[in-house]
Amino acid sequence: MQRNVSVSRQAESMCVQEEVEPPGQRPTSEEGGPHTTTISSLPIRLVNSVDLFEANDRTTEFRRRFFPGITATEWNNWRWQLRHSITSKASLEQIIRLSDDEREGIDRHKGSLPLNITPYYASLLDPYDPYQAIRRCVVPVSAEFTRSPGEEDDPLKEDSHSPVPGIVHRYPDRVLFLVTNMCSTYCRYCTRSRMIGIGSRSRFDLSHWKDAIAYIERNTSVRDVLLSGGDPLTLSDERLSWLLDSLRRIPHVEIVRIGTKVPVVLPQRITSSLVRMLKRYHPLWMSLHVIHPDEITAEMGQACKRLADAGIPLGSQTVLLSGINDTVDIMKRLVHGLLKVRVRPYYLYQCDPVPGSAHFRTSVQKGLEVITGIRGYTSGYAVPTYVIDAPGGGGKIPLFPETVIGKEGDYLLLRNYEGHTYRYPDRNGTVGTGCHPAS
C-alpha cells in the first residue's frame, strides 16, 4: 500500500531542501511587502523535528494495515502526510470499498476541488459505508454535477468585493485575505469550490500577497484581518510568519484571525515550532472548521491543546449538512466535544448554494429546529449562532428561533427553551414609574 498510494504531483513539485510544501505555489525570495521584509530574512528557520501525537486506535490500526513500513515519526510528519495524500480512485479503492456513485463522482471530476484526503483523515473513514457522515464530506459523488436553481459559482459575490487579488472587503472594519487556494483535504461542499486546488492558475503568489498587504496598509479603517483560502496552515512556518509579521507591522491592524481545518484533517501540522511562531503575533485568533463528532479524535484534541495553551482563542465554524450533522443529538455531541477540547462553538452556517451542493443543504427550518433543540438544554457556551451568509454579498445574517412573541400592554411576551411564556416589563416610560433613581 505504501508505494501504491497516489502522491499529489503538486505537492511533490514543492520539495525543496529541508521542506515539502502542500499543493500550491511557492513564493519567491525577492524583497517583499511594504516594509521590505523578505521571507528569507526572517529568523525562523524550518527544521526536520517531528512532534509525536498519541494516536487513536482506529488510526493506529489503519497505519499498520495500509502503511506497514511507515514509522510513527514519519506518520506524524505533516509533510509526509501531504506527500502521500490520496488523490486518485485507484489509491482510494485500496482503502475503502467505493460505491458506484462514488466511482462516478471521481471519474467525472475535472477542474477545481479535486479528490484530496490526507492519510490521517482517511483513517477515520468507514471503509464499507458510503453514507458515513465524514466520508460523504470528502469523497465525490455524482450529485456534485447536478446544478440546482439558485446555485452560483460565487454565491457570496466575493469576487465583486475584491479590490485587489486575494482581498475581499465586504465589512467596513475587516477584510478577508485569501493567501492560498490549497487545502490538505478538500470538502465537497466548499464555498470556494470554483477556485480551490487549481494549482498554477492560483492568484496567491508573493506579488499578490504584497499587493494585498499594501491595500490593507492604505485602508486605515481595517482593524481585523482574517487569513483564509484554501487553508493558511498548509503554508510553511516561514511563509506564514512573513504574512503575520507584515500584518503586525501595520499600526491600525488590531487583530489577526486564521481560518483553518488543519487541526481536524492534519493535526500533525500543529508542531511545537509552529506554535512558538504563532505566539509571537498575539492577539491572534483561530477559527476551526469542525462538522461532526467523529472528527474530534485524540490527535485533534492534542492539536487544539497546543494552540489553546499558546494563548490562541479557538472557535468552530460548522456548516449544517443534510444527513451529516442536522440532528439535535449529533449537534449536541459535536458542541460538547468541542468544549472539551477548548473550542468554542461560534457559527453554525447554512450551507452556501454553490453548484452541486443541493444534496448537502438542509431547509432553514431544520437549522432552527437544531438550535431550538440545544438552546437551554446545554451550556450557553455550547450554542453557536446560526447564520446565513447572504447570497449576493450581503454578509452574515443571524437566524434565531422565535422567542419574542408579542406584547401585552407594557409587558413583552417571551418564549423560553421549554416553550413556556413569560412576561417582561418593557421599559417605555410607564412601567416602573414608582422606582427612584439610584443614589
C-alpha positions in Angstrom: 0.0 0.0 0.0 2.8 2.4 0.8 4.1 2.5 -2.7 0.7 2.5 -4.4 -0.9 5.4 -2.6 -1.0 8.3 -5.2 1.2 11.2 -4.4 0.0 14.7 -5.4 2.1 16.0 -8.2 1.6 19.5 -7.0 2.9 18.5 -3.5 5.9 16.7 -4.9 6.8 19.7 -7.0 7.2 21.8 -3.9 10.1 19.6 -2.5 12.9 22.0 -1.8 15.9 21.4 0.5 14.6 20.5 4.0 10.8 21.1 3.5 8.0 19.9 1.4 5.1 22.2 0.8 1.5 21.2 0.3 -0.2 21.6 -3.1 0.2 25.2 -4.1 2.7 27.8 -5.4 5.9 28.7 -3.6 6.5 32.4 -3.3 10.0 33.5 -4.4 12.5 35.0 -2.1 12.5 38.5 -3.6 12.1 41.5 -1.4 8.6 41.8 -0.2 6.0 43.8 1.5 5.6 47.5 2.2 8.3 47.1 5.0 10.9 45.4 2.8 10.7 42.3 4.9 11.9 39.3 2.9 10.8 35.7 3.5 14.3 34.5 3.6 15.4 37.2 6.1 13.0 36.0 8.9 14.7 34.5 11.9 12.5 31.4 11.9 14.2 28.5 10.0 12.5 25.2 9.3 13.9 22.1 10.8 13.1 18.4 10.5 11.9 17.9 14.0 8.6 16.0 14.4 6.2 16.1 17.3 4.7 12.7 18.1 0.9 12.5 18.7 -0.8 9.9 20.8 -2.8 8.1 18.1 -6.4 6.9 18.4 -6.9 3.2 18.0 -8.6 3.4 14.6 -5.7 5.4 13.1 -3.1 3.1 14.7 -4.7 0.0 13.1 -5.0 1.9 9.7 -1.3 2.7 9.7 -0.3 -0.8 10.5 -2.6 -2.2 7.8 -2.0 0.2 4.9 1.4 1.7 5.6 3.2 -1.1 7.4 6.7 0.2 6.7 6.0 3.7 8.0 7.3 4.6 11.4 5.4 6.7 13.9 7.9 9.5 13.2 7.1 9.5 9.5 3.4 9.3 10.1 3.5 12.3 12.4 5.4 14.4 9.9 2.9 16.7 8.3 4.9 17.0 5.1 4.9 13.2 4.8 1.1 13.3 5.2 0.9 15.8 2.4 3.2 13.9 0.1 1.1 10.8 0.5 -2.3 12.5 0.1 -4.9 10.2 -1.5 -5.7 11.8 -4.9 -6.9 9.1 -7.2 -9.6 6.5 -7.4 -7.1 3.7 -7.6 -5.5 4.7 -4.3 -8.8 5.3 -2.5 -10.1 2.0 -3.6 -7.3 0.3 -1.7 -8.6 1.8 1.5 -12.4 1.9 1.1 -14.9 0.0 -0.9 -16.2 2.6 -3.3 -19.9 2.7 -4.3 -20.9 3.0 -7.9 -22.0 6.6 -7.2 -18.6 7.5 -5.7 -16.8 6.0 -8.6 -18.9 8.0 -11.0 -18.2 11.2 -9.0 -14.5 10.7 -9.1 -14.4 9.7 -12.8 -16.5 12.7 -13.8 -14.4 15.3 -11.9 -12.5 17.9 -13.8 -11.0 21.2 -12.7 -11.1 22.7 -9.2 -11.8 20.9 -6.0 -10.1 17.6 -6.8 -10.1 14.5 -4.7 -7.6 15.0 -1.9 -7.5 13.3 1.5 -4.7 13.1 4.0 -3.8 9.5 5.1 -4.7 10.6 8.7 -8.2 11.7 7.8 -8.6 8.7 5.5 -8.0 6.5 8.6 -11.3 7.9 10.1 -13.4 6.9 7.1 -15.7 3.9 7.3 -14.4 1.5 4.6 -17.8 0.0 3.9 -20.4 2.7 4.5 -20.7 5.3 1.8 -23.2 7.2 3.9 -20.9 7.7 6.8 -21.0 11.4 7.7 -17.4 12.4 7.3 -16.9 10.1 4.2 -19.7 11.9 2.4 -17.8 15.2 3.1 -14.6 14.3 1.2 -15.5 11.6 -1.4 -17.1 12.9 -4.6 -20.5 11.6 -5.8 -22.5 12.1 -8.9 -24.8 14.7 -7.3 -21.9 17.2 -7.4 -22.6 17.5 -11.2 -26.3 18.5 -10.8 -26.8 22.2 -10.8 -29.9 23.3 -8.9 -31.8 26.6 -9.1 -30.2 29.4 -7.1 -26.7 27.8 -7.1 -23.9 30.0 -8.3 -20.1 29.6 -8.7 -19.6 32.6 -6.4 -22.8 32.9 -4.4 -21.4 35.3 -1.9 -20.1 37.6 -4.6 -16.6 37.6 -3.2 -15.0 38.4 -6.5 -17.1 41.6 -6.8 -16.0 42.7 -3.4 -12.3 42.1 -4.2 -10.4 45.4 -4.8 -7.1 43.6 -5.3 -6.5 39.9 -5.8 -6.8 38.0 -2.6 -8.7 40.6 -0.6 -12.4 40.5 0.0 -13.6 43.8 1.6 -17.2 43.5 2.5 -17.5 44.8 6.0 -16.2 48.3 7.0 -13.6 47.4 9.5 -12.3 44.0 8.4 -11.1 42.1 5.4 -10.8 38.6 4.2 -7.3 37.8 3.0 -7.1 34.7 0.8 -3.5 33.6 1.0 -3.7 30.2 -0.8 -6.1 28.1 -2.8 -4.9 24.8 -1.4 -6.1 22.7 1.5 -4.7 19.4 2.8 -8.2 17.8 2.4 -11.0 19.1 0.2 -14.5 19.3 1.5 -17.0 18.6 -1.3 -19.4 21.4 -0.2 -16.7 24.1 -0.2 -17.9 27.7 -0.6 -14.9 28.4 -2.8 -15.1 25.3 -4.9 -14.7 27.4 -8.0 -11.0 28.2 -7.2 -9.7 25.6 -4.8 -7.0 23.2 -5.9 -6.3 24.7 -9.3 -2.5 24.8 -9.0 -0.7 27.0 -11.4 -3.8 29.1 -12.0 -3.6 30.4 -8.5 -3.6 34.1 -7.8 -1.7 33.6 -4.5 1.9 34.2 -5.1 4.2 36.6 -3.3 3.5 39.6 -5.6 -0.2 39.3 -4.9 0.5 39.0 -1.1 2.4 42.2 -1.3 -0.4 44.0 -3.2 -2.9 42.7 -0.6 -0.8 43.9 2.3 -0.3 47.3 0.7 -4.1 47.6 0.3 -4.6 46.9 4.0 -1.9 49.4 4.8 -3.7 52.1 2.8 -7.1 51.5 4.3 -6.8 52.6 7.9 -10.4 51.6 8.7 -9.3 47.9 8.6 -8.6 46.7 12.1 -9.3 43.0 11.7 -7.8 40.7 9.1 -8.9 37.1 8.5 -6.4 34.8 6.8 -8.2 32.2 4.8 -8.0 30.4 1.4 -7.6 27.5 0.9 -6.0 26.8 4.3 -3.3 29.2 5.6 -1.9 26.4 7.8 -0.8 24.5 4.7 1.9 27.2 4.3 5.3 26.7 5.8 6.1 28.3 9.1 8.4 30.7 7.4 5.9 32.0 4.9 3.1 32.2 7.4 5.4 34.1 9.7 6.2 36.5 6.9 2.5 37.2 6.4 1.8 37.7 10.1 4.9 39.8 10.6 3.8 42.0 7.6 0.3 42.5 9.1 1.6 43.1 12.6 3.7 46.0 11.3 0.6 47.8 10.2 -0.4 50.1 13.1 -4.2 50.0 12.5 -4.5 46.2 12.3 -5.6 45.2 15.8 -6.2 41.5 15.5 -5.5 38.8 13.0 -7.6 35.6 12.6 -6.8 32.4 10.8 -9.5 30.2 9.3 -8.4 26.5 9.1 -9.4 22.9 9.1 -5.9 21.6 9.5 -6.2 20.6 13.2 -9.1 18.4 12.1 -7.7 16.8 8.9 -3.9 17.2 9.5 -3.3 17.6 13.3 0.3 16.7 12.7 0.8 20.2 11.3 0.4 21.7 14.7 4.0 21.4 15.7 5.9 22.9 18.6 7.7 25.2 16.1 4.5 26.4 14.5 3.0 27.2 17.9 6.1 29.0 19.1 6.0 31.1 15.9 2.3 31.9 16.2 2.7 33.1 19.8 4.8 35.9 18.5 1.8 37.6 16.9 -0.8 38.0 19.5 -3.6 38.9 19.6 -4.2 36.0 17.2 -7.4 34.1 17.0 -8.3 30.9 15.1 -11.5 29.6 13.6 -11.6 25.8 13.1 -13.9 24.0 10.7 -15.4 21.1 12.5 -18.6 19.4 11.3 -19.0 16.1 13.1 -18.1 14.5 16.5 -16.2 11.7 14.6 -13.6 14.4 13.8 -12.8 15.0 17.5 -10.1 12.4 17.9 -7.2 12.2 20.4 -4.9 13.8 17.8 -7.3 16.6 17.1 -7.6 17.2 20.8 -3.8 17.4 21.2 -3.6 19.9 18.4 -6.2 22.1 20.0 -4.5 21.9 23.3 -1.2 23.1 21.9 -2.9 26.0 20.3 -5.0 26.9 23.3 -2.0 26.6 25.6 -0.3 29.1 23.4 -3.0 31.6 24.2 -4.8 31.4 20.9 -8.6 31.5 21.4 -10.3 28.8 19.3 -13.8 28.9 17.8 -15.6 26.5 15.5 -17.4 27.4 12.3 -19.6 24.5 11.5 -21.6 24.0 8.3 -25.1 22.5 8.7 -25.2 19.5 6.4 -28.1 17.2 5.5 -27.8 13.7 6.8 -24.4 14.6 8.4 -25.0 16.8 11.4 -28.6 18.0 11.1 -30.0 16.3 14.2 -30.1 17.6 17.8 -28.3 14.5 19.1 -25.3 14.8 16.7 -25.1 18.6 17.1 -25.2 18.3 20.9 -22.4 15.7 20.8 -20.4 17.9 18.5 -20.6 21.1 20.6 -20.0 19.2 23.8 -16.9 17.5 22.2 -15.7 20.9 21.1 -15.9 22.5 24.5 -13.9 19.5 25.9 -11.0 20.3 23.6 -11.3 24.0 24.4 -13.0 25.1 21.2 -16.0 27.5 21.5 -18.8 26.7 19.0 -19.1 30.0 17.2 -21.1 29.9 14.0 -23.5 27.3 12.5 -23.6 28.1 8.8 -26.4 27.3 6.4 -24.6 25.6 3.5 -23.9 28.0 0.7 -25.6 27.4 -2.6 -22.5 26.5 -4.7 -23.0 24.3 -7.8 -23.8 20.7 -6.9 -24.5 21.3 -3.2 -28.2 20.5 -3.1 -27.6 17.1 -1.5 -25.8 18.8 1.3 -28.2 21.6 2.0 -31.0 21.4 4.6 -34.0 23.7 5.0 -33.6 26.7 7.2 -36.4 25.3 9.3 -34.3 22.3 10.1 -31.5 24.5 11.3 -33.8 26.4 13.5 -35.1 23.1 14.9 -31.5 22.1 15.7 -30.8 25.4 17.5 -34.0 25.1 19.4 -33.2 21.6 20.4 -29.9 22.5 22.0 -30.6 26.0 23.4 -31.4 25.8 27.1 -30.5 22.1 27.2 -26.8 22.6 27.3 -24.2 25.3 28.3 -24.7 28.7 26.7 -21.0 28.5 25.5 -22.0 25.4 23.5 -24.7 27.1 21.4 -23.4 28.6 18.2 -25.1 31.4 16.3 -27.0 30.1 13.3 -26.3 32.3 10.2 -26.8 32.5 6.5 -24.0 34.2 4.6 -26.4 36.1 2.3 -26.2 35.3 -1.4 -25.2 38.3 -3.4 -22.7 39.6 -0.8 -25.0 40.7 2.0 -22.8 39.3 4.7 -23.8 37.1 7.6 -27.4 37.3 8.8 -28.2 35.5 12.1 -31.3 33.3 12.4 -32.9 32.8 15.7 -35.8 30.6 17.0 -38.9 32.8 17.7 -38.6 34.0 21.3 -40.3 37.4 21.3 -43.9 36.5 20.6 -45.7 39.8 21.2 -46.7 42.4 23.7 -49.4 42.6 26.4 -49.9 46.1 27.5 -46.5 47.3 28.8 -45.2 43.7 29.0 -43.1 41.9 26.4 -44.2 38.2 25.9 -41.2 35.9 25.7 -41.0 32.2 25.0 -38.2 30.1 26.7 -36.5 27.0 25.6 -39.3 24.8 27.0 -42.0 26.7 25.2 -43.3 28.5 28.3 -44.4 32.1 28.0 -43.1 34.8 30.3 -43.9 38.5 30.8 -41.1 41.1 31.0 -41.8 44.7 31.9 -40.5 46.5 28.9 -39.3 49.9 30.0 -41.1 52.6 27.9 -41.8 55.3 30.5 -44.9 53.8 32.1 -43.7 50.5 33.7 -41.8 51.0 37.0 -42.6 54.7 37.4 -42.5 54.3 41.1 -38.8 53.5 41.0 -36.4 56.1 42.4 -33.0 56.9 40.7 -30.1 55.1 42.2 -28.1 57.3 44.6 
